[in-house]
Amino acid sequence: DSGVTQTPKHLITATGQRVTLRCSPRSGDLSVYWYQQSLDQGLQFLIQYYNGEERAKGNILERFSAQQFPDLHSELNLSSLELGDSALYFCASSPTGYEQYFGPGTRLTVT
Amino acid sequence: EDQVTQSPEALRLQEGESSSLNCSYTVSGLRGLFWYRQDPGKGPEFLFTLYSAGEEKEKERLKATLTKKESFLHITAPKPEDSATYLCAVISNFGNEKLTFGTGTRLTIIP
């Protein structure tokens, strides 16, 4: 158990809908990272927050957004969902900016 | 752009048969190289961080080494419970703290 929690574990929704994925980092970790893992793309970095501020963006679509709240939990919002958005979404946290500890993931299925 | 290539894609070993997994990387200044283990449907589990050429880290039957161009994950006398996908990732000195992952080596240990 990494200490990072993610909810929900599974999410099934229809195309065009909007969903919110939630992540609680390890106690004391200020950095939160979001990654997407699909069969054909592997693990891809989406976005990083540090102590409530956006720090870095990767290959994140404009339909996706995230935020980190004062209690350091983070949410990833995915809207206008397409079939291709079906994937595992992982959150990770880090105390140092080096090793990142991953949560169990949310499996999103868009039908 | 940072790149990570892992080989082989898949490896089947008999229990007790030692071997090595390879991770080749191209990065503009290496801040760190990371090894993770991922079981199906689960989040990546942090194993090692290596920072500079010549460095080695060990944990149970696993040993990670680093050169200027590649890293090896040596598995000694593996057991069936070592079966998993092993992921290599790098963080560059330039830019943000995102992990750039390889596509992994799927290791199967046959009893």
Contacts between the chains, C-beta under 8 A, distances in Angstrom:
chain1	res1	chain2	res2	distance
A	2	B	43	6.8
A	2	B	45	7.1
A	2	B	46	7.5
A	4	B	43	7.6
A	31	B	97	7.1
A	33	B	97	7.6
A	33	B	98	7.2
A	33	B	99	7.6
A	35	B	99	7.7
A	42	B	101	5.7
A	42	B	102	7.5
A	42	B	103	4.8
A	42	B	104	7.2
A	43	B	44	7.4
A	43	B	87	7.1
A	43	B	89	7.8
A	43	B	99	7.5
A	43	B	101	4.2
A	44	B	101	7.9
A	45	B	98	3.9
A	45	B	99	6.4
A	45	B	100	7.4
A	48	B	96	6.3
A	48	B	97	6.4
A	48	B	98	6.7
A	55	B	96	6.5
A	55	B	97	7.5
A	56	B	95	7.5
A	56	B	96	3.2
A	56	B	97	6.7
A	56	B	98	6.1
A	58	B	98	5.6
A	88	B	41	7.7
A	90	B	43	5.5
A	90	B	44	7.4
A	92	B	99	8.0
A	94	B	97	7.3
A	97	B	91	8.0
A	97	B	97	4.6
A	98	B	31	7.3
A	98	B	32	5.2
A	98	B	49	5.9
A	98	B	91	7.0
A	98	B	97	7.9
A	99	B	32	7.7
A	99	B	34	6.4
A	99	B	46	5.4
A	99	B	49	5.1
A	100	B	34	7.7
A	100	B	46	7.2
A	100	B	99	6.1
A	101	B	46	5.8
A	102	B	36	7.6
A	102	B	43	3.7
A	102	B	44	4.7
A	102	B	45	7.4
A	102	B	46	7.6
A	103	B	43	5.3
A	104	B	42	6.2
A	104	B	43	5.0
A	105	B	41	7.6
A	105	B	42	7.2
A	105	B	43	5.1
A	107	B	41	7.3
